[in-house]
Amino acid sequence: MSPAIAAKEGGRQRRPGSHHHCLDVRSEVPPALALCGDGPAGGEAEALLPPEPETPTARGPRGCRAELGSVLLLLALYVLQGIPLGLAGSVPLILQSKNASYTEQAFFSFVFWPFSLKLLWAPLVDAVYLRRFGRRKSWLVPTQYVLGLFMIYLSTQVDLLLGDGQGRGPDVVALTVTFFLFEFLAATQDIAVDGWALTMLSRENVGYASTCNSVGQTAGYFLGNVLFLALESASFCNKYLRFQPQPRGIVTLSDFLFFWGAVFLITTTLVALLKKENKELTPTKEETKGITDTYKLLFSIIKMPAVLTFCLLILTAKVGFSAADAVTGLKLVEEGVPKEHLALLAVPMVPLQIILPLIISKYTAGPQPLNTFYKAMPFRLLLGLEFAFLVWWTPRVRHEGGFPIYYYVVVLLSYALHQISLYSMYVAIMAFNAKVSDPLIGGTYMTLLNTVSNLGGNWPSTVALWLVDPLTIKECIGAPEQACGNALEAELCTKAGGSCVTTLDGYYVESVICVILGFGWWFLLGPKFKKLQDEGQSSWKCKRTN
């Protein structure tokens, strides 16, 4: 529903169990060239797969307690990873409270693309390193140092970038460039941590890496988004945390950035000095060959007819949800809902977000997981209309003291239903990707499919935000000779003694159009999407030749 509380599929908020994003280019791409096509590949390929070497060890299986330090370190690194995600998710709500246009919001939404595009540079991060310093630390340490220094510097500039509220508005272009770099660094750190998680823990305990990922990133996102928005709000702090009202919140964005920048620097120094990598698990194959082979492999996978069809369909499947997912939360803030209240609605959703994948996985574990995706889609589309009604209803229940309790109950129930439909589709896609991915190159293959799925949620959200202003019709009341088509015309209208009044909100137009397009996809392309489940395994497998 908003950048703060909607669990987007575009990579803004990570999902449980998604730690296998790092591409081990040397272990996944042997010297044999991978050729992807429609021919029979199962038996040949498996025959060419070398047996996994056994690593002798003098110690027996290690319990979790024996590696508690490594588990806690992973948890801390994933918490740090969630901070930039949460802060970036809070900025659109701050911009909305400063009357930023939806065109500016659309431009800022590019900030959330790096996590969906990290496949483009993941092979480089995975293969190029200083062997003496450590394969993962070679990227993790400098990246986190840059992140920490960047946050400290940004703390001195962010108030200027956000505007003073006295005639000087936010510098959205500078904010977008700044936070895009911010998220790019966080995505690079994610690649390094994901890869290190697989070797930091023993084989018996590597499953805890997924738990550290989901718990750590959720906690980091909560700290950087929900907690920050609450402590930054003067009204929230005055109402719940103070005895004497003050004009500002307990913290500012500048304070928050400086604090976490210092935490990044201290944590990174401790990791660099005290934590050693497991040298026995560091591959010795030539790095550059692994990079070249990985990029060739990605290109050959995407050329396969079944994969190409999946990519084209999943890139268009989420168009129908774009207005509801990207614009609704911002519209609620525009209608007067406090941004910190909107963010706090994410708290009671956490148990639901943990339980839902466990329940839904029972229905997606079979041979046809996309049936769940197809069945959930119309319900999620109809929720888009319900969200539009919620926005229309919001100013009608507002009173001087804010909003009644029953209003927030309705919003919470709407969000819960949205989460059920969203997770039904998300788990189904993840199950399908796991089902069709060639086990010989599972990491590269599944990461590619997940990347395309994420992009299928990112680009419609950006376009949806961009179209709100052009679809909105405003009139200059009190000065009929003036227009309100853009900011300059609106200013001229005000100078002429008039005021711009919205006669048709583009959000409602967009909501209807998106639902129509969504149902069109469901009727016309949905059956073709489900038929991908009937493709034979040979349609998805890659064949290797020496």
C-alpha positions as CSV (number, residue, x, y, z in Angstrom):
1,M,0.0,0.0,0.0
2,S,2.9,2.3,0.5
3,P,6.7,2.4,0.4
4,A,6.6,1.9,4.2
5,I,4.2,-0.9,4.7
6,A,3.6,-2.7,1.4
7,A,5.8,-5.8,0.9
8,K,6.8,-5.0,-2.6
9,E,8.0,-7.7,-5.0
10,G,10.5,-5.3,-6.5
11,G,13.2,-6.1,-3.9
12,R,12.6,-3.2,-1.6
13,Q,11.8,-5.6,1.2
14,R,13.4,-9.0,1.3
15,R,11.5,-12.2,1.8
16,P,12.3,-15.1,4.2
17,G,14.5,-17.8,2.8
18,S,16.1,-15.8,0.0
19,H,19.7,-16.0,0.9
20,H,20.8,-18.0,-2.1
21,H,21.3,-14.9,-4.3
22,C,25.1,-15.0,-4.6
23,L,26.4,-16.6,-7.7
24,D,29.3,-18.9,-7.1
25,V,30.5,-18.6,-10.7
26,R,33.3,-21.1,-10.3
27,S,31.4,-23.9,-8.7
28,E,28.3,-23.4,-10.9
29,V,30.1,-23.1,-14.2
30,P,32.6,-25.9,-14.8
31,P,35.0,-25.7,-17.7
32,A,32.5,-27.3,-20.0
33,L,30.3,-24.8,-21.8
34,A,26.7,-24.7,-20.8
35,L,24.3,-24.8,-23.8
36,C,20.6,-24.2,-23.0
37,G,18.0,-25.4,-25.4
38,D,15.0,-27.7,-26.0
39,G,16.9,-30.9,-26.6
40,P,17.1,-33.7,-24.0
41,A,19.6,-32.7,-21.4
42,G,18.7,-34.5,-18.2
43,G,20.7,-37.7,-18.5
44,E,23.7,-36.2,-20.4
45,A,24.0,-33.2,-18.1
46,E,23.9,-35.2,-14.9
47,A,26.5,-37.6,-16.2
48,L,28.8,-34.7,-16.8
49,L,28.3,-33.3,-13.4
50,P,31.4,-34.1,-11.3
51,P,30.9,-35.7,-7.9
52,E,30.9,-33.3,-5.0
53,P,34.3,-33.6,-3.3
54,E,34.2,-34.5,0.3
55,T,36.0,-32.1,2.6
56,P,37.7,-34.1,5.3
57,T,37.5,-32.7,8.8
58,A,38.8,-33.7,12.1
59,R,35.7,-32.5,13.9
60,G,32.3,-34.1,13.9
61,P,29.0,-32.3,13.2
62,R,28.9,-28.9,14.9
63,G,25.8,-27.7,16.8
64,C,24.4,-24.3,16.5
65,R,25.9,-23.3,19.9
66,A,29.4,-24.0,18.6
67,E,28.8,-21.4,15.9
68,L,26.8,-18.9,17.8
69,G,29.3,-16.2,17.2
70,S,29.0,-16.6,13.4
71,V,25.2,-16.7,13.6
72,L,25.2,-13.5,15.6
73,L,27.6,-11.9,13.1
74,L,25.4,-12.8,10.2
75,L,22.4,-11.5,12.0
76,A,24.1,-8.2,12.7
77,L,25.3,-7.8,9.0
78,Y,21.7,-8.5,7.8
79,V,20.4,-5.9,10.2
80,L,22.8,-3.4,8.9
81,Q,21.7,-4.3,5.4
82,G,18.1,-3.6,6.2
83,I,18.8,0.0,7.5
84,P,19.4,1.5,4.0
85,L,16.3,-0.3,2.7
86,G,14.2,1.1,5.5
87,L,15.6,4.6,5.1
88,A,15.0,4.6,1.4
89,G,11.4,3.4,2.0
90,S,10.7,6.3,4.4
91,V,11.8,9.1,2.0
92,P,8.8,8.9,-0.3
93,L,6.5,9.5,2.7
94,I,8.6,12.4,3.8
95,L,8.5,13.8,0.2
96,Q,4.7,13.4,0.1
97,S,4.4,15.4,3.4
98,K,6.4,18.1,1.6
99,N,4.0,18.1,-1.3
100,A,6.3,16.5,-3.9
101,S,4.6,15.7,-7.2
102,Y,3.9,12.2,-8.3
103,T,6.3,12.7,-11.2
104,E,9.0,13.4,-8.7
105,Q,8.0,10.3,-6.7
106,A,8.3,8.2,-9.9
107,F,11.8,9.5,-10.4
108,F,12.7,8.7,-6.9
109,S,11.3,5.2,-7.3
110,F,14.4,4.3,-9.4
111,V,16.2,4.1,-6.0
112,F,14.7,0.7,-5.4
113,W,15.9,-0.9,-8.6
114,P,19.5,-1.9,-7.6
115,F,18.3,-4.8,-5.5
116,S,16.5,-6.2,-8.5
117,L,19.4,-5.6,-10.9
118,K,22.3,-6.9,-8.7
119,L,22.5,-10.0,-10.9
120,L,24.3,-7.8,-13.4
121,W,27.4,-7.3,-11.2
122,A,27.0,-10.3,-8.8
123,P,29.4,-12.5,-10.8
124,L,32.1,-9.8,-10.6
125,V,31.6,-9.5,-6.8
126,D,31.7,-13.3,-6.5
127,A,34.9,-13.9,-8.6
128,V,37.2,-10.9,-8.1
129,Y,38.9,-10.7,-4.7
130,L,42.1,-10.5,-2.7
131,R,42.9,-14.0,-1.7
132,R,45.0,-13.0,1.3
133,F,42.3,-10.7,2.8
134,G,39.4,-13.1,2.0
135,R,37.0,-13.7,-0.8
136,R,33.9,-12.0,0.9
137,K,35.7,-9.5,3.1
138,S,37.4,-8.1,-0.1
139,W,34.0,-6.6,-1.0
140,L,32.2,-6.5,2.4
141,V,34.8,-4.4,4.3
142,P,35.3,-1.6,1.7
143,T,31.6,-1.5,0.8
144,Q,30.6,-1.1,4.4
145,Y,33.3,1.5,5.0
146,V,32.0,3.5,2.0
147,L,28.4,3.1,3.3
148,G,29.4,4.4,6.7
149,L,31.3,7.4,5.4
150,F,28.6,8.0,2.9
151,M,25.9,8.1,5.6
152,I,28.0,10.4,7.8
153,Y,28.5,12.8,4.9
154,L,24.8,12.5,3.9
155,S,23.8,13.5,7.4
156,T,25.4,16.9,6.8
157,Q,23.5,17.4,3.5
158,V,20.1,15.7,3.8
159,D,18.3,18.6,5.4
160,L,19.4,20.8,2.5
161,L,18.3,18.1,0.0
162,L,14.9,17.7,1.6
163,G,14.2,21.5,1.5
164,D,13.5,23.9,4.3
165,G,9.7,24.0,3.9
166,Q,9.8,27.8,3.4
167,G,9.7,28.2,-0.3
168,R,12.5,25.8,-1.1
169,G,11.2,22.4,-2.0
170,P,13.1,19.0,-2.0
171,D,15.9,18.5,-4.6
172,V,14.4,15.2,-5.9
173,V,17.1,14.7,-8.5
174,A,19.9,15.0,-6.0
175,L,18.0,12.8,-3.5
176,T,17.5,10.1,-6.2
177,V,21.1,10.0,-7.3
178,T,22.3,10.0,-3.6
179,F,19.9,7.2,-2.5
180,F,20.4,5.2,-5.7
181,L,24.1,5.0,-4.9
182,F,23.1,4.2,-1.3
183,E,21.1,1.3,-2.4
184,F,23.7,0.2,-4.9
185,L,26.2,-0.1,-2.1
186,A,23.7,-2.0,0.0
187,A,22.9,-4.4,-2.8
188,T,26.7,-5.1,-3.2
189,Q,27.0,-5.7,0.5
190,D,24.0,-8.1,0.2
191,I,25.9,-10.1,-2.5
192,A,29.0,-10.4,-0.3
193,V,27.0,-11.3,2.8
194,D,24.9,-13.9,1.0
195,G,28.0,-15.6,-0.3
196,W,29.8,-15.5,3.0
197,A,26.8,-17.0,4.8
198,L,27.2,-20.2,2.8
199,T,30.8,-20.7,4.0
200,M,30.8,-19.0,7.4
201,L,28.6,-21.7,8.8
202,S,29.2,-25.5,8.7
203,R,27.2,-27.7,6.4
204,E,25.0,-28.8,9.3
205,N,24.1,-25.2,10.3
206,V,24.0,-23.4,6.9
207,G,20.2,-23.4,7.1
208,Y,20.4,-20.8,9.8
209,A,21.7,-18.3,7.2
210,S,18.2,-18.1,5.8
211,T,16.8,-17.3,9.3
212,C,19.5,-14.7,9.9
213,N,18.6,-13.1,6.5
214,S,14.9,-12.9,7.1
215,V,15.0,-11.9,10.7
216,G,18.0,-9.5,10.3
217,Q,16.6,-7.7,7.2
218,T,13.2,-7.4,8.7
219,A,14.6,-5.9,11.9
220,G,16.9,-3.5,10.0
221,Y,14.0,-2.4,7.8
222,F,11.9,-1.9,10.9
223,L,14.6,0.3,12.5
224,G,15.3,2.3,9.4
225,N,11.6,2.8,8.5
226,V,9.0,2.3,11.1
227,L,11.0,3.3,14.2
228,F,12.6,6.2,12.4
229,L,9.3,7.6,11.1
230,A,7.8,7.3,14.6
231,L,10.7,9.0,16.4
232,E,11.0,11.7,13.6
233,S,7.4,12.7,14.0
234,A,6.8,15.6,16.5
235,S,3.1,14.6,16.9
236,F,3.9,11.0,17.7
237,C,6.6,11.9,20.2
238,N,4.6,14.6,21.9
239,K,1.6,12.3,22.2
240,Y,3.3,9.1,23.4
241,L,6.9,9.8,24.5
242,R,7.0,13.3,26.0
243,F,5.6,15.2,28.9
244,Q,6.3,18.7,27.3
245,P,5.4,19.1,23.6
246,Q,8.2,20.2,21.3
247,P,8.1,21.3,17.6
248,R,10.4,18.5,16.4
249,G,10.7,14.7,16.9
250,I,13.2,13.0,19.1
251,V,15.5,12.4,16.1
252,T,16.0,13.9,12.7
253,L,17.0,12.1,9.5
254,S,20.4,13.8,9.8
255,D,20.8,12.4,13.4
256,F,19.7,8.9,12.3
257,L,22.1,8.8,9.3
258,F,25.1,10.0,11.5
259,F,24.4,7.4,14.2
260,W,24.1,4.4,11.8
261,G,27.1,5.7,9.7
262,A,29.2,5.4,12.9
263,V,27.7,1.9,13.6
264,F,28.7,0.8,10.1
265,L,32.3,2.0,10.6
266,I,32.7,0.4,14.0
267,T,31.2,-2.9,13.0
268,T,33.2,-3.1,9.7
269,T,36.4,-2.4,11.6
270,L,35.7,-5.2,14.1
271,V,34.8,-7.6,11.2
272,A,38.0,-6.7,9.3
273,L,40.2,-7.2,12.4
274,L,38.6,-10.1,14.2
275,K,36.7,-12.3,11.8
276,K,38.6,-14.7,9.6
277,E,37.3,-16.5,6.5
278,N,37.4,-20.3,6.1
279,K,40.3,-20.6,3.7
280,E,39.6,-24.2,3.0
281,L,36.4,-23.4,1.3
282,T,37.8,-20.7,-1.0
283,P,37.8,-21.9,-4.7
284,T,41.1,-21.8,-6.6
285,K,39.8,-21.7,-10.1
286,E,40.7,-18.8,-12.4
287,E,38.3,-16.0,-11.6
288,T,38.0,-14.2,-14.9
289,K,37.0,-17.4,-16.7
290,G,34.2,-17.9,-14.2
291,I,32.9,-14.3,-14.9
292,T,32.9,-14.8,-18.7
293,D,31.2,-18.2,-18.5
294,T,28.6,-16.9,-16.1
295,Y,27.5,-14.0,-18.3
296,K,27.4,-16.4,-21.3
297,L,25.4,-18.8,-19.3
298,L,22.8,-16.1,-18.3
299,F,22.4,-15.1,-22.0
300,S,22.0,-18.7,-23.1
301,I,19.4,-19.4,-20.4
302,I,17.2,-16.4,-21.3
303,K,17.3,-17.4,-25.0
304,M,15.5,-20.7,-24.2
305,P,11.9,-20.5,-25.5
306,A,10.2,-21.6,-22.3
307,V,12.3,-19.2,-20.2
308,L,11.8,-16.3,-22.6
309,T,8.0,-16.8,-22.5
310,F,8.1,-16.9,-18.7
311,C,10.1,-13.7,-18.6
312,L,7.8,-11.8,-21.0
313,L,4.7,-12.9,-19.1
314,I,6.0,-12.2,-15.6
315,L,7.2,-8.8,-16.7
316,T,3.6,-7.8,-17.5
317,A,1.7,-9.8,-14.9
318,K,1.9,-7.2,-12.2
319,V,0.7,-4.2,-14.2
320,G,-2.8,-4.5,-12.7
321,F,-1.5,-4.0,-9.2
322,S,0.8,-1.1,-9.8
323,A,-1.6,1.7,-8.8
324,A,-2.7,0.0,-5.6
325,D,0.8,-0.9,-4.6
326,A,2.7,2.2,-5.5
327,V,0.3,5.1,-5.1
328,T,-2.3,4.2,-2.4
329,G,0.0,4.8,0.6
330,L,1.1,8.2,-0.8
331,K,-2.5,9.1,-1.4
332,L,-3.4,8.3,2.2
333,V,-0.6,10.6,3.4
334,E,-1.9,13.3,1.0
335,E,-5.4,12.9,2.6
336,G,-4.0,13.5,6.0
337,V,-3.1,10.1,7.5
338,P,0.1,10.6,9.5
339,K,3.0,8.8,7.9
340,E,4.2,7.3,11.2
341,H,0.7,5.8,11.8
342,L,0.8,4.3,8.3
343,A,4.3,2.9,9.0
344,L,3.3,1.4,12.3
345,L,0.6,-0.7,10.6
346,A,3.4,-2.9,9.5
347,V,4.0,-4.1,13.1
348,P,0.9,-6.3,13.5
349,M,1.5,-7.7,10.0
350,V,4.9,-9.3,10.9
351,P,3.4,-12.5,12.4
352,L,1.1,-12.8,9.4
353,Q,4.0,-12.4,7.0
354,I,5.9,-15.2,8.9
355,I,2.9,-17.6,8.9
356,L,1.6,-17.0,5.4
357,P,4.5,-18.6,3.5
358,L,4.3,-21.7,5.7
359,I,0.5,-22.1,5.0
360,I,0.7,-21.2,1.3
361,S,3.6,-23.5,0.6
362,K,1.3,-26.5,1.3
363,Y,-0.6,-25.5,-1.9
364,T,2.4,-24.7,-4.0
365,A,4.5,-27.7,-3.2
366,G,2.8,-29.8,-5.9
367,P,3.5,-30.1,-9.6
368,Q,1.4,-27.0,-10.5
369,P,2.3,-24.1,-8.2
370,L,1.1,-21.5,-10.7
371,N,-2.5,-22.5,-10.1
372,T,-2.3,-20.7,-6.8
373,F,-0.9,-17.6,-8.6
374,Y,-3.7,-17.7,-11.1
375,K,-6.4,-18.1,-8.4
376,A,-5.1,-15.3,-6.2
377,M,-4.7,-12.8,-9.0
378,P,-8.4,-11.7,-9.3
379,F,-8.7,-11.2,-5.6
380,R,-5.7,-8.9,-5.5
381,L,-7.0,-7.0,-8.5
382,L,-10.3,-6.4,-6.8
383,L,-8.4,-5.2,-3.7
384,G,-7.1,-2.4,-6.0
385,L,-10.6,-1.1,-6.3
386,E,-11.1,-1.4,-2.6
387,F,-8.0,0.6,-2.0
388,A,-9.3,3.3,-4.3
389,F,-12.5,3.4,-2.2
390,L,-10.4,3.6,0.9
391,V,-8.6,6.7,-0.4
392,W,-12.0,8.3,-1.4
393,W,-13.4,7.5,2.1
394,T,-10.5,8.8,4.1
395,P,-11.3,12.6,4.0
396,R,-14.9,11.8,4.8
397,V,-14.1,10.2,8.2
398,R,-11.4,12.6,9.2
399,H,-12.1,14.9,12.2
400,E,-10.2,17.5,14.1
401,G,-8.5,14.9,16.3
402,G,-7.4,12.8,13.4
403,F,-9.1,9.5,12.4
404,P,-11.4,7.2,14.4
405,I,-10.2,3.8,15.6
406,Y,-12.5,2.0,13.3
407,Y,-10.9,3.7,10.3
408,Y,-7.5,2.2,11.2
409,V,-9.2,-1.2,11.8
410,V,-10.5,-1.1,8.2
411,V,-7.1,-0.1,6.8
412,L,-5.4,-2.9,8.8
413,L,-7.9,-5.5,7.5
414,S,-7.5,-4.2,4.0
415,Y,-3.7,-4.5,4.3
416,A,-4.0,-8.0,5.8
417,L,-6.1,-9.2,2.8
418,H,-3.6,-7.6,0.5
419,Q,-0.8,-9.5,2.2
420,I,-2.7,-12.8,1.8
421,S,-3.1,-12.3,-2.0
422,L,0.4,-10.9,-2.4
423,Y,2.1,-13.8,-0.6
424,S,0.0,-16.4,-2.4
425,M,1.3,-15.1,-5.7
426,Y,4.9,-14.6,-4.4
427,V,5.2,-18.0,-2.9
428,A,3.8,-19.6,-6.0
429,I,6.3,-17.8,-8.3
430,M,9.2,-18.8,-6.0
431,A,8.0,-22.4,-6.0
432,F,7.7,-22.5,-9.7
433,N,11.2,-21.0,-10.1
434,A,12.7,-23.6,-7.8
435,K,10.8,-26.3,-9.7
436,V,12.0,-25.5,-13.2
437,S,15.6,-24.3,-12.4
438,D,18.2,-26.6,-13.7
439,P,19.9,-28.1,-10.6
440,L,23.3,-28.1,-12.4
441,I,23.3,-24.3,-12.4
442,G,20.5,-23.7,-9.8
443,G,22.0,-20.6,-8.2
444,T,22.5,-18.7,-11.5
445,Y,19.2,-20.0,-13.1
446,M,17.0,-19.2,-10.1
447,T,18.6,-15.8,-9.5
448,L,17.9,-14.9,-13.1
449,L,14.2,-15.9,-12.8
450,N,13.8,-14.1,-9.5
451,T,15.5,-11.0,-10.9
452,V,13.0,-10.9,-13.8
453,S,10.1,-11.4,-11.4
454,N,11.4,-8.4,-9.3
455,L,11.6,-6.2,-12.3
456,G,8.1,-7.2,-13.2
457,G,7.0,-5.4,-10.0
458,N,9.5,-2.4,-10.3
459,W,8.8,-0.9,-13.7
460,P,4.9,-0.9,-13.4
461,S,5.2,0.9,-10.0
462,T,7.5,3.6,-11.5
463,V,5.1,4.1,-14.5
464,A,2.1,4.2,-12.2
465,L,3.6,7.0,-10.1
466,W,4.6,8.8,-13.3
467,L,1.1,8.8,-14.8
468,V,-0.8,10.1,-11.8
469,D,-0.1,13.8,-12.5
470,P,-0.8,13.7,-16.3
471,L,-4.1,11.9,-15.6
472,T,-5.2,14.4,-13.0
473,I,-7.5,17.3,-14.1
474,K,-7.5,20.5,-12.1
475,E,-9.3,23.8,-12.5
476,C,-8.4,27.3,-11.3
477,I,-11.4,28.4,-9.2
478,G,-11.7,32.2,-8.9
479,A,-9.6,32.9,-11.9
480,P,-11.2,31.2,-14.9
481,E,-8.7,32.5,-17.4
482,Q,-5.9,30.6,-15.6
483,A,-5.1,26.9,-15.8
484,C,-3.5,24.4,-13.4
485,G,-1.8,22.0,-15.7
486,N,1.6,22.3,-14.0
487,A,3.4,24.0,-11.1
488,L,4.0,27.2,-13.0
489,E,0.3,27.5,-14.1
490,A,-0.8,26.7,-10.5
491,E,1.5,29.5,-9.2
492,L,0.0,32.0,-11.8
493,C,-3.5,30.9,-10.7
494,T,-2.7,31.6,-7.1
495,K,-1.2,35.1,-8.0
496,A,-4.4,35.9,-9.9
497,G,-6.5,35.3,-6.8
498,G,-7.7,31.8,-7.6
499,S,-7.0,28.3,-6.3
500,C,-6.4,25.0,-8.0
501,V,-9.1,22.4,-7.3
502,T,-8.9,18.8,-8.4
503,T,-11.9,17.8,-10.5
504,L,-10.6,14.4,-11.5
505,D,-7.9,12.6,-9.5
506,G,-5.6,10.6,-11.8
507,Y,-5.2,7.9,-9.1
508,Y,-8.8,6.8,-9.5
509,V,-8.5,6.8,-13.3
510,E,-5.3,4.8,-13.0
511,S,-6.8,2.4,-10.5
512,V,-9.6,1.5,-12.9
513,I,-7.3,1.2,-15.9
514,C,-4.9,-1.0,-14.0
515,V,-7.7,-3.4,-12.9
516,I,-9.0,-3.6,-16.5
517,L,-5.5,-4.4,-17.8
518,G,-5.0,-6.9,-15.0
519,F,-8.2,-8.8,-15.7
520,G,-7.3,-8.6,-19.4
521,W,-4.0,-10.3,-18.7
522,W,-5.7,-12.8,-16.4
523,F,-8.2,-13.8,-19.1
524,L,-5.9,-13.8,-22.2
525,L,-2.4,-14.5,-20.9
526,G,-3.1,-16.2,-17.6
527,P,-4.0,-19.6,-19.2
528,K,-0.8,-19.4,-21.3
529,F,1.2,-18.7,-18.1
530,K,-0.3,-21.7,-16.4
531,K,0.6,-23.9,-19.4
532,L,4.3,-23.3,-18.7
533,Q,3.8,-25.9,-15.9
534,D,3.1,-28.5,-18.5
535,E,6.4,-28.0,-20.3
536,G,8.7,-31.0,-20.0
537,Q,11.9,-30.8,-18.0
538,S,13.9,-30.7,-21.1
539,S,12.4,-27.3,-22.0
540,W,14.0,-25.8,-18.9
541,K,17.3,-27.7,-18.7
542,C,20.8,-26.8,-20.0
543,K,23.0,-29.2,-21.8
544,R,26.8,-29.1,-21.4
545,T,29.3,-30.1,-24.1
546,N,33.0,-30.3,-23.6
